[in-house]
């Protein structure tokens, strides 16, 4: 290094020492950009000047960069030795002096790092030397911090604890102290910052909040405790954001969350007590529910507990509502029942979006809770002991909507609500079976309302929710109605030269599409009816082979024009009632035995027909006995009167018959599930070839879930049946392993 460069370095060192003596105001005014560039130029010239090893002007050789690297360390070391007088009467004053030295040292360090910046470009990189900033931090550690680390750590902890308790502290000093402890070299950071400061701070934080939560748990109500936890958490979050980098903030907040949100005191009082979360859920206190979620969702354990309570709360509320409709002697008020459950569903879905922020775990809990409610039902335990599932009640509710009764909002909106509820029904096959039966009633019963457009719209909605195959029966029934309208039975008979004394139409029902309860009967219709049926059969079967028509007389209907003394009436009634009234054209009175013998009915068939006509005051029963016998006499009520010219007369409903029909549908559903399970098991085994018992049962249940929830016991029975039929076989060595054999 040339003498002129050495002289320039000496001047730079003197200048650096003079800068160290400046006050803050003097430093800002005297340290101009020209002075900074002068120092940089001095180092740059000394480092880049090329001289030979034998140049007399450079007695020290060409190792200028190494000498400059040493000068950088010397300048900072001498500065600290001169300006680090840290004697103080108390720890707090010592703490303040250390921070003041550190604050000024950062300025001098930055100045010198910029002045010697050229060394970082080549010398430090090529010779693998520690960076200038790291060297400067090590110097401060060796000269100042190493001796006073315990003091800085202790005072910083005290100030943080004091601030946490609400006392006023100098936040800038605390921030500077944390920066000082974390600004050492990588090796020293682990020892000083992580071990001596942060680890101890985490322990202090835990102890502080454990004591605080214990105190709150004894003295505060549920709502007060929730508010206190919210305030403490938010304060700690703001404090950590100000003092710590993101990764250290997260470590502190995790410690805080474990105590405030995961401790047994908090969970027991806020969640597991009867006045906690469950009470707020039941009273729909949205602000508190939102606060519960915002706090507890930060911890998986607390969130899981929150989700479980939500699911159980929905189930309990749904069960409570359904129990209100138990033990009824009369028909179930299915409209009110379904509306109550739909309202419950809407309320919790609203809570899920407004209070639980659409969280996946909470949505799943709400869904499972609603599914449990729809898997329940109403229990009748007095007149007829039976269980009516929600899927059946929902089908009856949809039936009332389609017929235009019982809904305050528009028909389309109400049907959309039915489909929304159907998405939570697990036994959808039960809903579909009852919907099929009710559609048949709407089509065949004269007292029911039938609208083809609404029916098709409803079937389309079901198809969209449950799959295309789910509505094959409904669409097949509607197709039969379309075919009947296109066939035009009256026009066909007229073309054949058959003239009937009354208007006639027929609906051909394909076997297997319509409910099994609609079956053929061996009754003997009146001659006038029989002639029309034979003529239609000839017209319908003309030009076909293999088709057979049988007649379901009990599902027919007709209009009877009756002449009473007080005026004629048109009576719209089921077909069997029409037959009985027509029989009175040739007789003044009839007994039950006459009706049975004339039409080939049984006593049980004739009894509801006659009693429904008596109830409508069209016939009079000449007997005082409460029970009907074969010899009871019935006559026409010639004095029958009504304000209506056209009346609908319904067949009397026996509670036992209605219950039997419902149970019959339930049995049909159970029987239909067996081949569905068989087919699913075969498909699984055909694709998988080898599968364990538990995995086969689970996969079968999962695949059938869109239609119904398969009972594991029934699945096991069907597996045994498939083994018997040799579709699958057990492994010879492992009985719980199945192999596809077909």
VENHUWO-V448445 format. One record per residue. RES is the residue in one small letter. PHI is phi in whole degrees, 0 to 359 (999 if undefined). BURIAL is b if it has 24 or more other ideal C-beta (glycine too) atoms within 12 Angstrom, else e. D_CENTER is the distance of its C-alpha to the mean C-alpha in Angstrom with 1 decimal. Layout:
RES:PHI:BURIAL:D_CENTER ; RES:PHI:BURIAL:D_CENTER
This chain:
x:999:b:76.7 ; x:292:b:79.4 ; x:299:e:81.1 ; x:294:e:79.9 ; x:288:b:76.3 ; x:298:b:76.9 ; x:295:e:78.4 ; x:296:b:75.4 ; x:295:b:73.1 ; x:298:e:75.3 ; x:295:e:75.1 ; x:296:b:71.3 ; x:296:b:71.0 ; x:297:e:73.3 ; x:298:b:71.2 ; x:296:b:68.0 ; x:294:b:69.6 ; x:293:e:70.7 ; x:297:b:67.2 ; x:297:b:66.0 ; x:276:e:68.4 ; x:290:e:67.1 ; x:283:e:65.2 ; x:299:e:61.9 ; x:293:e:63.5 ; x:294:e:66.3 ; x:297:e:63.9 ; x:294:e:62.0 ; x:271:e:65.4 ; x:267:e:67.4 ; x:272:b:64.9 ; x:278:e:65.1 ; x:294:e:63.7 ; x:293:e:67.3 ; x:292:b:67.6 ; x:297:b:64.3 ; x:292:e:65.5 ; x:296:e:68.9 ; x:295:b:67.3 ; x:298:b:65.2 ; x:296:b:68.3 ; x:300:b:70.3 ; x:294:b:67.9 ; x:297:b:67.5 ; x:297:b:71.3 ; x:293:b:71.9 ; x:280:b:69.3 ; x:256:e:70.2 ; x:288:b:74.0 ; x:263:e:75.5 ; x:225:e:78.7 ; x:280:e:80.5 ; x:292:e:80.9 ; x:256:e:84.7 ; x:287:e:84.4 ; x:296:e:86.6 ; x:283:e:84.4 ; x:237:e:81.4 ; x:295:e:82.8 ; x:265:e:79.3 ; x:83:e:78.3 ; x:258:e:75.2 ; x:277:e:72.4 ; x:294:b:71.6 ; x:295:b:67.8 ; x:294:e:67.8 ; x:296:b:70.1 ; x:295:b:67.9 ; x:298:b:64.9 ; x:290:e:67.0 ; x:300:b:68.0 ; x:303:b:64.4 ; x:292:b:63.8 ; x:297:b:67.2 ; x:297:b:66.6 ; x:289:b:63.3 ; x:296:b:64.8 ; x:297:e:67.9 ; x:298:b:65.8 ; x:294:b:63.8 ; x:298:e:67.0 ; x:276:e:68.6 ; x:242:b:65.7 ; x:244:b:63.8 ; x:282:e:65.8 ; x:247:b:63.0 ; x:289:e:65.1 ; x:207:e:63.6 ; x:287:e:64.2 ; x:220:e:60.5 ; x:297:e:57.3 ; x:295:e:55.7 ; x:290:e:58.6 ; x:298:b:58.6 ; x:301:b:54.9 ; x:295:b:55.7 ; x:291:b:58.6 ; x:300:b:56.6 ; x:294:b:54.0 ; x:293:b:56.9 ; x:298:b:58.5 ; x:296:b:55.2 ; x:298:b:54.6 ; x:287:b:58.1 ; x:295:b:57.9 ; x:300:b:54.8 ; x:293:b:56.9 ; x:294:b:59.9 ; x:296:b:57.7 ; x:296:e:56.1 ; x:299:b:59.7 ; x:289:b:61.1 ; x:298:b:58.2 ; x:292:b:58.7 ; x:294:b:62.5 ; x:262:b:62.2 ; x:299:b:59.3 ; x:298:b:61.6 ; x:297:b:61.6 ; x:290:b:57.8 ; x:282:e:58.3 ; x:231:e:60.8 ; x:300:b:62.2 ; x:296:b:59.1 ; x:290:e:57.3 ; x:289:e:60.4 ; x:255:e:61.4 ; x:53:e:57.9 ; x:271:e:58.6 ; x:299:e:55.9 ; x:301:b:54.8 ; x:300:b:56.7 ; x:296:b:53.9 ; x:296:b:53.2 ; x:297:b:56.9 ; x:296:b:57.1 ; x:293:b:54.2 ; x:296:b:55.9 ; x:299:b:59.1 ; x:296:b:57.4 ; x:298:b:55.9 ; x:290:e:59.2 ; x:275:b:61.3 ; x:233:b:59.1 ; x:294:b:55.6 ; x:306:b:56.4 ; x:283:e:58.6 ; x:248:b:56.3 ; x:304:b:52.8 ; x:303:e:52.6 ; x:294:b:53.7 ; x:298:b:51.2 ; x:296:b:48.3 ; x:297:b:49.3 ; x:293:b:49.9 ; x:297:b:46.6 ; x:300:b:44.7 ; x:296:b:46.6 ; x:293:b:45.9 ; x:296:b:42.1 ; x:294:b:42.1 ; x:297:e:44.2 ; x:296:b:41.9 ; x:298:b:38.9 ; x:276:e:40.9 ; x:98:e:41.6 ; x:279:e:45.1 ; x:279:e:46.4 ; x:223:b:47.0 ; x:278:e:48.1 ; x:293:e:44.9 ; x:295:e:46.8 ; x:296:b:48.8 ; x:296:b:45.7 ; x:296:b:44.2 ; x:296:b:47.5 ; x:295:b:47.8 ; x:295:b:44.4 ; x:297:b:45.4 ; x:299:b:48.7 ; x:293:b:47.2 ; x:264:b:44.8 ; x:264:b:47.4 ; x:280:b:49.5 ; x:292:b:49.7 ; x:301:e:47.0 ; x:295:e:48.9 ; x:285:b:49.6 ; x:298:b:46.1 ; x:300:e:44.8 ; x:283:e:47.5 ; x:277:b:47.8 ; x:282:b:44.4 ; x:290:e:41.9 ; x:280:e:43.9 ; x:278:b:46.1 ; x:259:b:43.9 ; x:293:b:40.2 ; x:299:e:40.0 ; x:294:b:41.9 ; x:295:b:39.9 ; x:297:b:36.6 ; x:293:e:38.4 ; x:297:b:39.7 ; x:298:b:36.3 ; x:298:b:34.7 ; x:298:e:37.7 ; x:297:b:37.6 ; x:284:b:33.9 ; x:299:b:34.2 ; x:295:e:37.1 ; x:294:b:35.5 ; x:295:b:32.3 ; x:299:e:34.6 ; x:293:e:36.6 ; x:297:b:33.7 ; x:300:b:32.2 ; x:274:e:35.5 ; x:253:e:36.3 ; x:249:e:33.1 ; x:283:e:30.8 ; x:299:b:27.0 ; x:293:b:26.7 ; x:297:e:29.8 ; x:298:b:28.5 ; x:297:b:25.3 ; x:294:e:27.5 ; x:295:b:29.9 ; x:295:b:27.4 ; x:300:b:26.1 ; x:297:e:29.7 ; x:295:b:30.8 ; x:295:b:28.0 ; x:296:e:28.6 ; x:298:e:32.3 ; x:294:b:32.1 ; x:295:b:30.0 ; x:296:e:32.6 ; x:298:b:35.4 ; x:293:b:34.1 ; x:297:e:33.6 ; x:282:e:37.2 ; x:263:b:38.8 ; x:245:b:37.0 ; x:291:e:36.0 ; x:306:e:32.2 ; x:292:e:32.4 ; x:285:b:34.3 ; x:301:b:32.2 ; x:297:e:29.1 ; x:297:b:31.1 ; x:293:b:32.1 ; x:293:b:28.6 ; x:298:b:27.2 ; x:297:b:30.0 ; x:295:b:29.2 ; x:297:b:25.5 ; x:301:b:26.4 ; x:277:b:28.6 ; x:286:b:26.9 ; x:245:b:23.3 ; x:249:b:23.7 ; x:289:b:26.8 ; x:296:e:27.1 ; x:298:b:28.7 ; x:292:b:25.8 ; x:296:b:23.0 ; x:294:e:25.2 ; x:279:b:26.0 ; x:277:b:22.9 ; x:250:b:20.3 ; x:271:e:22.2 ; x:280:e:24.7 ; x:292:e:24.4 ; x:264:e:25.1 ; x:269:b:22.5 ; x:301:b:18.7 ; x:300:b:18.4 ; x:295:b:21.2 ; x:292:b:19.8 ; x:293:b:16.4 ; x:289:b:18.5 ; x:273:e:20.8 ; x:58:e:18.2 ; x:278:e:20.1 ; x:298:e:18.0 ; x:298:e:20.5 ; x:289:b:20.4 ; x:297:b:16.7 ; x:296:b:16.6 ; x:293:b:19.4 ; x:306:b:17.9 ; x:293:b:14.9 ; x:302:b:17.4 ; x:278:b:19.7 ; x:283:b:17.9 ; x:289:b:15.3 ; x:284:b:18.5 ; x:240:b:18.9 ; x:297:e:16.9 ; x:297:e:18.4 ; x:292:b:17.7 ; x:295:b:14.0 ; x:298:e:13.6 ; x:295:b:15.5 ; x:297:b:13.5 ; x:295:b:10.2 ; x:298:b:12.4 ; x:294:b:14.1 ; x:296:b:11.1 ; x:299:b:10.2 ; x:292:b:13.9 ; x:295:b:14.6 ; x:298:b:12.5 ; x:300:b:14.3 ; x:294:b:17.6 ; x:295:b:17.5 ; x:297:b:16.8 ; x:297:b:19.5 ; x:297:e:21.8 ; x:294:b:21.6 ; x:293:b:22.2 ; x:294:e:25.1 ; x:294:e:26.8 ; x:257:b:27.5 ; x:283:b:28.9 ; x:58:e:32.7 ; x:261:b:33.6 ; x:283:e:36.9 ; x:270:e:36.3 ; x:299:e:33.7 ; x:289:b:30.1 ; x:281:e:29.2 ; x:294:b:26.2 ; x:296:b:25.9 ; x:296:e:25.4 ; x:298:b:23.2 ; x:294:b:20.7 ; x:298:b:20.9 ; x:298:b:20.1 ; x:290:b:16.9 ; x:297:b:15.9 ; x:297:e:16.8 ; x:300:b:14.7 ; x:300:b:11.6 ; x:297:e:12.6 ; x:298:b:13.4 ; x:285:b:10.2 ; x:293:b:8.4 ; x:295:e:11.5 ; x:299:b:11.3 ; x:298:b:8.0 ; x:276:e:10.0 ; x:275:e:13.4 ; x:254:b:13.3 ; x:253:b:10.6 ; x:58:e:11.4 ; x:62:e:8.0 ; x:300:b:8.1 ; x:299:e:6.3 ; x:296:b:7.0 ; x:288:b:6.1 ; x:299:b:2.6 ; x:297:e:3.3 ; x:296:b:5.9 ; x:297:b:5.3 ; x:299:b:4.5 ; x:295:b:7.4 ; x:296:b:9.3 ; x:295:b:9.5 ; x:298:b:10.4 ; x:297:b:13.0 ; x:296:b:14.4 ; x:288:b:14.9 ; x:278:b:16.5 ; x:274:b:18.9 ; x:188:b:21.8 ; x:250:b:25.1 ; x:252:e:28.1 ; x:262:b:31.6 ; x:234:e:34.2 ; x:248:e:37.4 ; x:295:e:38.9 ; x:232:b:36.8 ; x:277:e:34.8 ; x:198:b:31.6 ; x:250:b:27.9 ; x:253:b:26.2 ; x:289:b:22.6 ; x:298:b:20.0 ; x:298:b:20.1 ; x:290:b:23.9 ; x:298:b:23.6 ; x:294:b:21.2 ; x:296:b:23.8 ; x:293:b:26.5 ; x:295:b:24.7 ; x:299:b:24.4 ; x:299:b:28.1 ; x:293:b:29.1 ; x:292:b:27.4 ; x:298:b:29.2 ; x:277:b:32.4 ; x:80:e:32.0 ; x:229:e:31.8 ; x:84:e:29.5 ; x:231:b:27.5 ; x:274:e:28.1 ; x:271:e:26.4 ; x:294:e:27.4 ; x:298:b:27.1 ; x:295:e:25.0 ; x:296:e:22.4 ; x:291:b:22.2 ; x:293:b:21.9 ; x:298:b:19.0 ; x:294:b:17.3 ; x:298:b:18.2 ; x:292:b:16.7 ; x:299:b:13.4 ; x:291:b:13.6 ; x:299:b:14.9 ; x:295:b:11.8 ; x:259:b:10.4 ; x:275:b:14.0 ; x:274:b:14.8 ; x:265:b:18.6 ; x:291:b:18.9 ; x:296:b:22.4 ; x:293:b:23.4 ; x:300:b:22.2 ; x:294:b:24.1 ; x:295:b:27.1 ; x:289:b:27.4 ; x:297:b:26.8 ; x:298:b:29.7 ; x:294:b:31.8 ; x:289:b:31.3 ; x:297:b:32.0 ; x:300:b:35.2 ; x:295:b:36.1 ; x:295:b:35.6 ; x:284:b:37.8 ; x:265:b:40.5 ; x:274:b:40.8 ; x:291:b:43.1 ; x:275:e:41.4 ; x:268:b:38.0 ; x:262:e:37.1 ; x:232:b:36.3 ; x:230:e:35.3 ; x:300:b:35.0 ; x:295:e:33.2 ; x:293:b:30.4 ; x:299:b:30.2 ; x:291:b:29.9 ; x:297:b:27.3 ; x:294:b:25.1 ; x:298:b:25.7 ; x:295:e:24.7 ; x:297:b:21.3 ; x:298:b:20.8 ; x:300:b:22.0 ; x:293:e:19.6 ; x:276:b:16.6 ; x:250:b:18.1 ; x:109:e:20.6 ; x:297:e:24.3 ; x:291:e:25.8 ; x:291:b:23.9 ; x:252:b:26.2 ; x:298:e:29.5 ; x:291:b:30.9 ; x:298:b:30.1 ; x:292:b:31.6 ; x:295:b:34.5 ; x:294:b:35.3 ; x:294:b:35.2 ; x:295:b:37.4 ; x:298:b:39.9 ; x:296:b:40.2 ; x:298:e:40.9 ; x:296:e:43.6 ; x:296:b:45.2 ; x:294:e:45.5 ; x:286:e:47.0 ; x:289:e:49.4 ; x:55:e:51.1 ; x:302:b:52.7 ; x:298:e:55.2 ; x:293:e:56.5 ; x:297:b:56.9 ; x:294:b:58.9 ; x:295:e:61.0 ; x:294:e:61.7 ; x:276:e:62.9 ; x:85:e:65.3 ; x:269:e:63.4 ; x:247:e:63.7 ; x:262:b:61.6 ; x:281:e:62.4 ; x:211:e:58.8 ; x:289:e:55.8 ; x:224:b:53.9 ; x:211:b:50.6 ; x:221:b:48.7 ; x:242:b:45.2 ; x:268:b:45.1 ; x:255:b:42.0 ; x:286:e:41.3 ; x:293:e:41.0 ; x:98:e:37.7 ; x:270:b:35.8 ; x:272:b:36.2 ; x:303:b:35.2 ; x:299:b:37.7 ; x:294:b:38.8 ; x:274:b:40.6 ; x:229:e:43.7 ; x:284:e:47.4 ; x:227:e:49.9 ; x:264:e:53.6 ; x:281:b:54.6 ; x:247:e:57.8 ; x:288:b:57.2 ; x:301:b:60.1 ; x:305:e:62.5 ; x:295:e:61.5 ; x:283:b:57.9 ; x:300:e:58.9 ; x:298:e:61.1 ; x:295:b:58.2 ; x:293:b:55.9 ; x:296:e:58.6 ; x:295:b:59.3 ; x:295:b:55.6 ; x:299:b:55.3 ; x:295:e:58.3 ; x:291:b:57.0 ; x:287:b:53.5 ; x:271:e:54.8 ; x:297:e:57.6 ; x:80:e:57.6 ; x:240:e:54.9 ; x:228:e:55.2 ; x:87:e:53.2 ; x:276:e:51.3 ; x:227:e:51.5 ; x:253:e:50.6 ; x:239:e:50.1 ; x:245:b:49.5 ; x:254:b:46.9 ; x:293:b:49.0 ; x:291:b:46.6 ; x:258:b:44.1 ; x:272:b:46.8 ; x:207:b:47.6 ; x:195:b:50.5 ; x:254:b:52.3 ; x:249:b:55.5 ; x:268:e:58.1 ; x:246:b:59.8 ; x:256:e:63.0 ; x:256:e:63.2 ; x:298:e:66.0 ; x:261:e:64.0 ; x:123:e:62.8 ; x:286:e:61.0 ; x:225:b:57.2 ; x:253:e:54.8 ; x:252:b:52.5 ; x:264:b:49.3 ; x:208:b:48.5 ; x:299:b:47.5 ; x:301:b:50.1 ; x:295:b:51.4 ; x:293:b:52.2 ; x:300:b:54.0 ; x:301:b:56.1 ; x:297:b:57.1 ; x:293:b:58.2 ; x:297:b:60.2 ; x:295:b:62.0 ; x:285:b:63.3 ; x:294:e:65.3 ; x:247:e:67.8 ; x:207:e:67.6 ; x:280:e:67.8 ; x:212:e:65.8 ; x:220:b:63.7 ; x:261:b:62.7 ; x:298:b:59.5 ; x:296:e:61.7 ; x:297:b:63.0 ; x:297:b:59.5 ; x:299:b:58.6 ; x:289:e:61.8 ; x:289:b:61.8 ; x:253:b:58.2 ; x:70:e:57.8 ; x:272:b:54.9 ; x:268:e:54.2 ; x:300:e:54.5 ; x:293:e:50.7 ; x:287:b:50.4 ; x:282:b:53.0 ; x:302:b:52.1 ; x:295:b:48.9 ; x:295:b:50.7 ; x:290:b:53.7 ; x:293:b:51.8 ; x:293:b:49.5 ; x:288:b:52.7 ; x:293:b:54.2 ; x:298:e:51.2 ; x:278:b:51.5 ; x:68:e:55.3 ; x:276:b:56.4 ; x:246:b:58.1 ; x:240:b:59.9 ; x:262:b:59.9 ; x:267:e:63.3 ; x:199:e:62.3 ; x:260:e:61.6 ; x:284:e:59.8 ; x:292:e:56.1 ; x:259:e:55.5 ; x:271:b:56.3 ; x:238:e:59.0 ; x:296:e:60.5 ; x:259:e:63.5 ; x:296:b:61.9 ; x:259:b:63.4 ; x:236:b:61.4 ; x:231:b:63.1 ; x:283:b:62.0 ; x:275:b:61.6 ; x:295:e:64.1 ; x:267:e:63.3 ; x:302:b:59.6 ; x:217:e:58.5 ; x:198:e:55.4 ; x:290:e:54.7 ; x:270:e:52.8 ; x:275:e:54.7 ; x:234:e:51.8 ; x:235:b:49.8 ; x:256:b:46.9 ; x:251:b:47.6 ; x:264:b:44.7 ; x:287:b:45.1 ; x:299:b:44.8 ; x:258:e:41.5 ; x:268:e:42.0 ; x:303:e:39.1 ; x:294:e:39.9 ; x:292:e:40.0 ; x:299:b:36.6 ; x:297:e:35.1 ; x:296:e:36.9 ; x:297:b:35.4 ; x:296:b:31.9 ; x:293:b:32.7 ; x:295:e:34.3 ; x:297:b:31.2 ; x:298:b:29.2 ; x:294:e:31.9 ; x:298:b:31.8 ; x:297:b:28.1 ; x:298:e:28.9 ; x:291:e:31.8 ; x:291:b:29.9 ; x:290:b:27.3 ; x:298:b:30.2 ; x:295:e:31.3 ; x:294:b:27.7 ; x:293:b:27.2 ; x:302:b:30.7 ; x:297:e:30.2 ; x:295:b:26.9 ; x:298:b:28.8 ; x:295:b:31.8 ; x:298:e:29.8 ; x:296:b:28.2 ; x:292:b:31.6 ; x:294:e:33.4 ; x:274:e:31.4 ; x:266:e:31.1 ; x:71:e:34.5 ; x:229:e:34.1 ; x:204:b:31.1 ; x:284:e:30.6 ; x:300:b:29.8 ; x:297:e:26.5 ; x:292:e:25.2 ; x:295:b:26.4 ; x:296:b:24.7 ; x:296:e:21.3 ; x:293:b:21.7 ; x:297:b:22.8 ; x:299:b:19.9 ; x:294:e:17.5 ; x:290:b:19.6 ; x:273:b:19.9 ; x:303:e:16.3 ; x:298:b:16.0 ; x:254:b:19.0 ; x:200:b:19.0 ; x:268:b:18.2 ; x:286:b:21.5 ; x:285:e:23.4 ; x:305:e:24.6 ; x:295:e:28.0 ; x:292:b:28.3 ; x:299:b:27.4 ; x:297:e:30.1 ; x:298:e:32.6 ; x:289:b:32.1 ; x:297:b:32.7 ; x:298:e:35.9 ; x:294:e:36.8 ; x:291:b:36.4 ; x:295:b:38.5 ; x:296:e:41.1 ; x:275:e:41.1 ; x:67:e:41.4 ; x:280:b:38.4 ; x:228:b:37.3 ; x:218:e:39.3 ; x:279:b:39.0 ; x:291:e:40.2 ; x:296:e:43.7 ; x:264:e:43.0 ; x:237:e:39.4 ; x:299:e:38.5 ; x:277:e:34.7 ; x:247:e:35.0 ; x:249:b:35.1 ; x:234:b:36.9 ; x:285:b:36.9 ; x:242:e:40.3 ; x:290:e:40.5
